[in-house]
C-alpha cells in the first residue's frame, strides 16, 4: 500500500515516507538537505549563503569559476555553496570571499 517515486540521480525506486520532502526547497536543515531524495526526483545541495536547500539542475554550476557570463554569474548559486561576483577587468566569475578582518587599532 505504499507509494513510490523514481529518484533520477540514483536510478532507484524510492518509497514515500512521512519524512520524504516534495522538493529540495521544503528541506530546512543543512544535513538533511544533502541526503534528501525529494519526490520530484531531484538532487539537492545546501547553499550556506542563502541558508536554503536548492535543487541541482543541469544549469547549476559546481563553482563560480565555471560560469562564463556576467548575467549568470551574479545570480549563480554554485553547489560548493560559494557566492559569486563578476570581475569586469578579468572577465571572470569569482568566488566572493569575505573581506579580511581589520587589524586591531
Buried (B, 14 or more C-beta within 10 A) or exposed (E): EEEEBEBEEEEEEBEEEEEBBEBBBBBEEBEBBEEBBBBBBBBBBBBEEEEBBBBBEEEBBEBBBEBEEBEBBEEBBBBEBBBBBBEEEEEBBBBEEEEEEEEEE
